[in-house]
């Protein structure tokens, strides 16, 4: 290693791998920040990468630094003092023991034991100030900013996507990497308390870690499951917290060396920390010279998890926890989940306003609604009416939608999703699927009675009715 490289690496590690605050996050099920319901349709994300989901949300009380899903984590956190390394050697993702040389072990060396400020991530990663205890919002040495809100509190009163999961079912979950810090992760679920979604706690999530289904990941570049590529997974339940719970190693190797490839271009000329599972699946993702994010990873890592059969139906929050190995950080992202009795799920959800109030749609086949467009559907192409419905559910100003299915004869209108704030012009629309927002009860009955509880809802489908110009 040259002197210049050694010096750069020393500076890099002394500030905790400052790099850029965009390191890793869950993308599926659609997360709190995913107001466009992008999920695994990564080509629709800003910069075509899952870490940019949510960027630029039109919220006057919120900056882009809070909107982007890649900004939520716990910075400068380590395993408890005196805690020994419990991680089996074959689960390490960096072949240099404890890259960060400051006192205390980084989180992945004893999975699940390090403290998190919040189970869904803190905006900027330093909610207690930087240095800790210092008042005021500041940019922090080592990454992020101070005094940001927790995601569960910030989104407790905002409309978020909701995904339905049936008890006992197997469901897809997925995450993306913006900066590959090695380590490993776990998915956990917590029932929403009486106080609402903002009241979920790390202790609650630790009571119900989800078991992985199968012994493989799948690599997804888009939402087309038939195109996903399978790679082997590596799990451990030794020395983990909760005791005996299963954690899974990050399957993408960084480049050799303590910096993991940050100073290169993801080509890893000196090799990788461990063998790459497929050609091209290696590197650091965002690198020093990649100022336009052109080389950031454009794929998601998909796993399957088992929904416990013995949990009661109701509103839940899913938390992804990624314990880093290269840095003293834990990255968290959360999704709203509705656990049901019957079989279903994997995207067949609604949207939720504050504290888990469910939304639904009535749909109309072969119906088209003209005028009242909130956006140009030709620039909002999605793969299904369900995705279009979720986009409308996530907006308070949207009272209906029209979706034109994939059909070459429709030209530029094929796959277009039109969100509406006016439904007065209703016409026949061959093949078009439309949905209309209505009121319904909180108790999931279909009697459409107005009991004074104004949960946002939609009447089920109006197919072949298009709501567009």
C-alpha positions as CSV (number, residue, x, y, z in Angstrom):
1,X,0.0,0.0,0.0
2,X,1.5,3.4,-1.0
3,X,2.0,6.2,1.5
4,X,-0.7,8.3,-0.1
5,X,-3.2,5.5,0.0
6,X,-2.3,4.8,3.6
7,X,-2.7,8.4,4.5
8,X,-6.1,8.7,2.8
9,X,-7.3,5.5,4.5
10,X,-6.1,6.8,7.9
11,X,-8.1,10.0,7.4
12,X,-11.1,8.0,6.1
13,X,-11.2,5.7,9.2
14,X,-10.4,8.5,11.6
15,X,-13.7,10.1,10.8
16,X,-15.7,6.9,10.7
17,X,-15.8,6.4,6.9
18,X,-17.5,9.7,6.4
19,X,-18.0,9.2,2.6
20,X,-21.6,10.2,2.1
21,X,-24.7,9.6,4.2
22,X,-26.3,7.1,1.8
23,X,-25.3,3.6,2.9
24,X,-28.2,1.1,2.9
25,X,-31.9,0.8,3.2
26,X,-34.9,-1.5,2.7
27,X,-36.9,-1.0,-0.5
28,X,-39.5,-3.7,-0.3
29,X,-42.1,-3.9,1.1
30,X,-42.5,-0.1,0.2
31,X,-41.1,1.8,3.1
32,X,-42.4,4.8,5.0
33,X,-40.5,7.2,2.8
34,X,-41.8,5.7,-0.5
35,X,-44.6,8.1,-1.3
36,X,-44.5,7.0,-5.0
37,X,-44.7,3.3,-4.2
38,X,-41.5,2.6,-6.2
39,X,-40.6,-0.6,-4.3
40,X,-38.5,-2.8,-6.5
41,X,-39.2,-0.7,-9.6
42,X,-35.7,0.8,-9.2
43,X,-35.7,2.3,-12.6
44,X,-38.3,4.8,-11.4
45,X,-36.2,6.0,-8.5
46,X,-34.2,9.2,-8.6
47,X,-30.7,8.2,-9.9
48,X,-32.2,4.7,-10.6
49,X,-31.2,3.5,-7.1
50,X,-33.3,2.5,-4.2
51,X,-31.4,4.8,-1.8
52,X,-33.0,7.8,-3.5
53,X,-36.5,6.7,-2.9
54,X,-38.4,9.6,-1.2
55,X,-36.0,12.3,-2.3
56,X,-37.7,15.6,-2.9
57,X,-41.1,14.8,-1.3
58,X,-43.2,18.0,-1.4
59,X,-43.4,18.6,2.3
60,X,-42.7,22.2,3.4
61,X,-41.7,21.0,6.9
62,X,-39.2,18.6,5.5
63,X,-35.9,18.9,3.6
64,X,-34.5,16.5,1.0
65,X,-32.0,15.3,3.6
66,X,-34.9,14.0,5.6
67,X,-37.1,12.8,2.7
68,X,-34.5,10.4,1.2
69,X,-34.8,6.9,2.6
70,X,-31.0,6.7,2.6
71,X,-30.7,9.2,5.4
72,X,-32.1,7.2,8.3
73,X,-29.7,5.4,10.7
74,X,-27.8,5.3,14.0
75,X,-24.3,6.7,13.9
76,X,-21.3,6.0,16.2
77,X,-22.8,3.0,17.9
78,X,-20.9,-0.1,19.1
79,X,-21.5,-3.3,21.0
80,X,-21.8,-2.9,24.8
81,X,-18.6,-2.3,26.7
82,X,-17.0,-5.6,27.7
83,X,-19.0,-7.5,25.1
84,X,-16.7,-10.0,23.3
85,X,-16.9,-10.8,19.6
86,X,-19.5,-13.6,19.1
87,X,-19.6,-13.6,15.3
88,X,-18.3,-16.8,13.7
89,X,-15.3,-16.2,11.5
90,X,-17.1,-17.5,8.4
91,X,-19.7,-14.8,8.8
92,X,-17.3,-11.9,8.5
93,X,-17.6,-9.7,5.4
94,X,-14.3,-7.9,5.8
95,X,-11.1,-9.8,6.0
96,X,-9.4,-7.1,8.1
97,X,-10.5,-7.5,11.7
98,X,-12.1,-4.3,13.1
99,X,-11.3,-1.8,10.3
100,X,-12.3,1.1,12.5
101,X,-9.5,1.1,15.2
102,X,-11.3,3.3,17.8
103,X,-12.2,1.6,21.1
104,X,-15.2,-0.8,21.0
105,X,-16.4,-3.3,18.5
106,X,-18.5,-2.3,15.5
107,X,-22.1,-3.7,15.6
108,X,-21.7,-6.8,13.3
109,X,-19.1,-8.4,15.7
110,X,-22.0,-9.3,18.1
111,X,-25.1,-9.1,15.9
112,X,-28.1,-7.3,17.5
113,X,-26.3,-6.2,20.7
114,X,-25.3,-2.6,19.7
115,X,-27.6,0.3,20.7
116,X,-29.9,1.9,18.1
117,X,-31.3,5.4,18.7
118,X,-34.5,4.3,17.0
119,X,-35.7,1.0,15.3
120,X,-36.8,2.8,12.1
121,X,-33.8,5.1,11.8
122,X,-33.0,8.6,12.9
123,X,-32.7,11.3,10.2
124,X,-29.0,12.2,9.9
125,X,-28.0,9.4,12.3
126,X,-27.1,11.7,15.2
127,X,-30.3,12.5,17.0
128,X,-28.5,13.3,20.3
129,X,-26.3,15.9,18.8
130,X,-22.7,16.0,17.5
131,X,-20.8,15.7,19.6
132,X,-23.4,13.9,21.6
133,X,-25.3,16.3,23.9
134,X,-24.4,19.4,21.8
135,X,-27.6,21.4,21.0
136,X,-28.6,22.5,17.5
137,X,-28.8,20.9,14.1
138,X,-25.3,20.6,12.6
139,X,-23.5,18.6,10.0
140,X,-21.5,16.0,11.8
141,X,-17.9,14.9,11.4
142,X,-18.0,11.3,10.3
143,X,-21.3,11.7,8.4
144,X,-24.9,12.8,8.8
145,X,-26.4,15.7,10.8
146,X,-27.7,16.1,14.3
147,X,-31.1,16.4,16.0
148,X,-33.1,14.6,13.3
149,X,-36.4,13.0,14.1
150,X,-37.0,9.3,14.3
151,X,-38.8,7.8,11.2
152,X,-41.5,6.1,13.3
153,X,-42.4,9.5,14.9
154,X,-42.0,11.6,11.7
155,X,-44.2,9.3,9.6
156,X,-46.7,8.4,12.3
157,X,-49.1,11.2,11.1
158,X,-48.3,11.0,7.4
159,X,-49.7,8.7,4.8
160,X,-47.4,5.8,4.1
161,X,-47.8,2.6,1.9
162,X,-49.3,-0.4,3.6
163,X,-48.6,-4.0,2.5
164,X,-50.9,-6.9,3.5
165,X,-49.3,-10.1,4.7
166,X,-51.3,-13.3,5.6
167,X,-50.4,-15.1,8.8
168,X,-48.2,-18.2,8.0
169,X,-47.3,-16.9,4.5
170,X,-43.9,-16.4,2.9
171,X,-43.1,-12.9,1.7
172,X,-40.5,-11.1,-0.3
173,X,-38.3,-8.4,1.4
174,X,-35.5,-6.5,-0.2
175,X,-32.8,-3.9,0.5
176,X,-30.2,-1.9,-1.5
177,X,-26.7,-0.8,-0.7
178,X,-25.3,2.7,-1.4
179,X,-22.0,2.2,0.6
180,X,-21.0,-1.4,1.2
181,X,-19.9,-1.6,4.9
182,X,-20.2,-5.4,5.0
183,X,-21.9,-6.8,8.1
184,X,-25.3,-8.4,8.1
185,X,-28.9,-7.9,8.8
186,X,-32.2,-9.1,10.2
187,X,-35.9,-8.4,9.5
188,X,-38.2,-7.9,12.6
189,X,-41.9,-7.1,13.1
190,X,-43.7,-5.2,15.9
191,X,-47.4,-4.8,16.4
192,X,-48.5,-1.1,16.4
193,X,-49.4,-0.2,20.0
194,X,-52.4,1.8,21.1
195,X,-50.3,5.0,21.0
196,X,-49.9,4.5,17.2
197,X,-47.1,3.7,14.8
198,X,-44.8,6.3,16.5
199,X,-44.8,4.1,19.6
200,X,-42.9,1.1,18.3
201,X,-39.7,0.3,20.1
202,X,-36.5,-1.7,19.5
203,X,-37.5,-4.0,22.4
204,X,-40.8,-4.8,20.7
205,X,-39.1,-5.6,17.4
206,X,-36.6,-7.9,19.2
207,X,-39.6,-10.0,20.4
208,X,-40.5,-11.1,16.9
209,X,-37.5,-11.5,14.6
210,X,-38.6,-13.1,11.3
211,X,-37.1,-16.4,10.1
212,X,-35.7,-16.5,6.6
213,X,-37.3,-18.9,4.2
214,X,-34.8,-20.9,2.0
215,X,-31.1,-20.7,1.8
216,X,-30.7,-18.2,-1.1
217,X,-31.0,-14.5,-1.9
218,X,-32.2,-13.3,-5.3
219,X,-30.7,-10.3,-7.0
220,X,-33.3,-8.0,-8.6
221,X,-32.7,-5.1,-11.0
222,X,-36.5,-4.5,-11.4
223,X,-39.8,-5.8,-10.2
224,X,-40.0,-8.7,-12.8
225,X,-39.5,-11.7,-10.5
226,X,-38.7,-14.0,-13.5
227,X,-35.5,-12.0,-14.1
228,X,-34.1,-12.3,-10.6
229,X,-30.9,-14.3,-10.2
230,X,-30.3,-16.6,-7.2
231,X,-27.2,-16.6,-5.1
232,X,-26.4,-18.5,-1.9
233,X,-27.0,-17.0,1.6
234,X,-25.0,-17.4,4.7
235,X,-26.8,-17.4,8.1
236,X,-25.9,-17.6,11.8
237,X,-27.8,-17.9,15.1
238,X,-24.7,-18.1,17.2
239,X,-24.1,-15.4,19.7
240,X,-26.9,-13.2,18.3
241,X,-29.5,-11.0,20.0
242,X,-32.3,-12.0,20.4
243,X,-30.6,-15.2,21.6
244,X,-30.8,-17.9,18.9
245,X,-32.3,-15.5,16.3
246,X,-31.1,-15.8,12.7
247,X,-29.0,-13.1,11.1
248,X,-27.9,-13.1,7.5
249,X,-24.5,-11.9,6.1
250,X,-24.5,-9.1,3.5
251,X,-23.8,-11.2,0.3
252,X,-22.0,-8.5,-1.7
253,X,-18.3,-8.4,-1.1
254,X,-16.5,-5.0,-0.9
255,X,-13.1,-4.7,-2.5
256,X,-10.0,-5.8,-0.6
257,X,-8.6,-3.3,1.8
258,X,-10.0,-1.3,4.7
259,X,-11.7,1.2,2.5
260,X,-13.6,-1.5,0.7
261,X,-13.1,0.1,-2.7
262,X,-14.2,3.6,-2.0
263,X,-11.1,5.0,-3.6
264,X,-11.5,2.8,-6.8
265,X,-14.4,2.3,-9.2
266,X,-16.0,-1.0,-7.9
267,X,-13.8,-3.0,-10.3
268,X,-11.8,-4.3,-7.3
269,X,-8.4,-4.7,-9.1
270,X,-6.9,-6.2,-5.9
271,X,-9.7,-8.7,-5.4
272,X,-12.7,-8.8,-3.1
273,X,-13.2,-9.5,0.6
274,X,-14.7,-12.8,-0.3
275,X,-15.6,-14.4,-3.6
276,X,-18.3,-12.5,-5.5
277,X,-21.5,-14.6,-5.9
278,X,-21.9,-13.5,-9.6
279,X,-19.9,-11.5,-12.0
280,X,-20.2,-7.8,-11.2
281,X,-21.7,-8.3,-7.7
282,X,-18.8,-6.6,-5.8
283,X,-17.5,-3.3,-4.8
284,X,-18.3,-0.4,-2.5
285,X,-21.2,1.1,-4.6
286,X,-20.8,4.8,-4.2
287,X,-17.1,5.8,-4.7
288,X,-15.0,8.8,-4.3
289,X,-15.0,9.7,-8.0
290,X,-18.6,8.9,-8.7
291,X,-19.9,12.4,-8.1
292,X,-23.0,11.7,-10.2
293,X,-23.9,8.3,-8.7
294,X,-23.4,6.6,-12.0
295,X,-21.7,3.6,-10.6
296,X,-23.8,3.1,-7.5
297,X,-25.3,-0.4,-7.3
298,X,-28.5,-0.6,-9.4
299,X,-29.9,-3.8,-7.8
300,X,-31.6,-5.0,-4.7
301,X,-31.0,-8.1,-2.6
302,X,-34.2,-10.0,-2.1
303,X,-34.9,-12.5,0.6
304,X,-38.0,-14.4,1.7
305,X,-39.2,-14.4,5.3
306,X,-41.9,-16.4,7.1
307,X,-44.8,-14.5,8.7
308,X,-45.5,-16.2,12.0
309,X,-48.7,-18.2,12.2
310,X,-49.3,-17.4,15.8
311,X,-49.4,-13.6,15.6
312,X,-52.8,-11.8,15.8
313,X,-54.1,-9.9,12.7
314,X,-53.7,-6.2,12.8
315,X,-51.4,-3.3,12.1
316,X,-47.7,-3.9,12.3
317,X,-44.4,-2.3,11.4
318,X,-41.6,-4.2,9.7
319,X,-38.0,-3.1,10.5
320,X,-34.8,-3.9,8.6
321,X,-31.7,-3.7,10.8
322,X,-28.3,-3.7,9.1
323,X,-25.4,-4.0,11.6
324,X,-22.2,-2.7,10.0
325,X,-18.8,-4.3,10.2
326,X,-16.6,-1.6,8.6
327,X,-18.2,1.3,10.4
328,X,-19.8,2.0,13.8
329,X,-23.3,2.4,12.3
330,X,-26.6,0.6,12.1
331,X,-29.0,1.3,9.3
332,X,-32.7,0.9,9.8
333,X,-35.8,1.3,7.5
334,X,-39.4,0.5,8.3
335,X,-42.5,-0.5,6.3
336,X,-46.2,-0.5,7.4
337,X,-47.7,-4.1,7.4
338,X,-51.3,-5.2,7.8
339,X,-51.3,-8.9,9.0
340,X,-54.5,-10.7,7.8
341,X,-56.1,-14.1,8.4
342,X,-56.4,-15.1,4.8
343,X,-53.8,-15.8,2.2
344,X,-52.5,-12.7,0.3
345,X,-49.8,-10.1,0.5
346,X,-46.7,-9.3,-1.3
347,X,-47.9,-5.9,-2.5
348,X,-51.7,-6.4,-2.3
349,X,-51.9,-3.7,0.3
350,X,-53.5,-0.3,0.8
351,X,-52.1,2.9,2.1
352,X,-52.2,4.2,5.6
353,X,-52.6,7.7,7.0
354,X,-51.4,8.5,10.5
355,X,-51.2,5.6,12.9
356,X,-52.2,2.9,10.6
357,X,-55.6,3.9,9.3
358,X,-56.2,1.7,6.3
359,X,-57.2,2.9,2.8
360,X,-58.9,0.8,0.1
361,X,-60.2,1.3,-3.5
362,X,-63.3,0.4,-5.4
363,X,-62.4,-0.2,-9.0
364,X,-64.2,0.1,-12.2
365,X,-63.4,-1.8,-15.4
366,X,-63.5,-0.1,-18.8
367,X,-64.1,3.3,-17.3
368,X,-62.1,6.5,-18.0
369,X,-62.1,9.7,-16.0
370,X,-61.1,12.7,-18.0
371,X,-59.6,16.0,-16.7
372,X,-58.5,16.7,-13.1
373,X,-55.0,15.3,-13.6
374,X,-52.5,15.7,-10.8
375,X,-49.8,14.7,-13.2
376,X,-49.2,13.5,-16.7
377,X,-49.7,9.7,-16.6
378,X,-47.5,9.3,-19.7
379,X,-44.6,10.3,-17.5
380,X,-45.7,8.1,-14.7
381,X,-45.5,4.6,-16.1
382,X,-46.1,1.7,-13.7
383,X,-46.5,-2.1,-14.0
384,X,-49.9,-2.6,-12.5
385,X,-53.1,-0.9,-11.3
386,X,-52.2,-1.9,-7.7
387,X,-49.1,0.3,-7.9
388,X,-51.1,3.2,-9.4
389,X,-53.7,2.8,-6.6
390,X,-50.9,3.0,-4.0
391,X,-49.6,6.2,-5.5
392,X,-53.0,7.7,-5.2
393,X,-53.5,6.4,-1.6
394,X,-50.2,8.1,-0.6
395,X,-51.5,11.6,-1.6
396,X,-54.1,13.5,0.3
397,X,-55.1,15.5,-2.8
398,X,-55.8,12.3,-4.9
399,X,-59.4,11.2,-5.0
400,X,-59.1,8.6,-7.8
401,X,-57.0,7.2,-10.5
402,X,-57.1,5.6,-14.0
403,X,-54.6,3.1,-15.2
404,X,-54.0,2.0,-18.8
405,X,-52.6,-1.6,-18.8
406,X,-49.6,-2.6,-20.9
407,X,-50.9,-2.7,-24.5
408,X,-48.8,-1.7,-27.5
409,X,-51.9,-0.5,-29.2
410,X,-52.2,2.3,-26.6
411,X,-48.9,3.8,-27.7
412,X,-47.6,6.4,-25.2
413,X,-50.5,5.7,-22.9
414,X,-49.5,2.1,-22.3
415,X,-48.8,1.5,-18.5
416,X,-49.7,5.2,-17.7
417,X,-51.0,6.0,-14.3
418,X,-53.2,9.1,-14.0
419,X,-53.9,10.5,-10.5
420,X,-57.0,12.6,-10.2
421,X,-58.4,15.4,-8.0
422,X,-61.7,15.7,-10.0
423,X,-63.9,12.8,-11.1
424,X,-66.8,14.7,-12.8
425,X,-66.0,13.6,-16.4
426,X,-66.6,9.8,-16.5
427,X,-66.6,8.0,-19.8
428,X,-66.2,4.5,-21.3
429,X,-62.5,3.5,-21.6
430,X,-61.8,0.1,-23.2
431,X,-59.4,-1.9,-21.0
432,X,-58.8,1.0,-18.6
433,X,-58.9,0.3,-14.8
434,X,-60.0,3.1,-12.5
435,X,-60.4,3.5,-8.8
436,X,-62.4,6.0,-6.7
437,X,-61.7,7.1,-3.1
438,X,-64.7,6.7,-0.7
439,X,-65.3,6.5,3.0
440,X,-65.5,3.2,4.9
441,X,-65.5,2.0,8.5
442,X,-62.3,1.4,10.6
443,X,-63.6,-2.0,11.4
444,X,-63.0,-3.5,7.9
445,X,-66.7,-4.1,7.4
446,X,-68.0,-3.6,3.9
447,X,-71.2,-1.8,4.9
448,X,-69.9,1.6,3.8
449,X,-71.7,3.1,6.8
450,X,-70.3,6.5,8.0
451,X,-69.6,6.0,11.6
452,X,-67.7,9.3,11.9
453,X,-64.3,7.6,11.6
454,X,-63.1,9.1,8.4
455,X,-60.4,6.7,7.3
456,X,-59.3,7.3,3.8
457,X,-60.6,4.7,1.5
458,X,-61.4,3.9,-2.1
459,X,-64.2,2.0,-3.7
460,X,-63.0,-1.1,-5.5
461,X,-62.2,-1.0,-9.1
462,X,-63.9,0.7,-12.0
463,X,-62.4,-1.1,-15.0
464,X,-62.5,0.4,-18.5
465,X,-63.1,3.9,-17.0
466,X,-60.2,6.2,-17.6
467,X,-59.6,9.4,-15.6
468,X,-57.4,11.3,-18.0
469,X,-57.5,14.2,-20.4
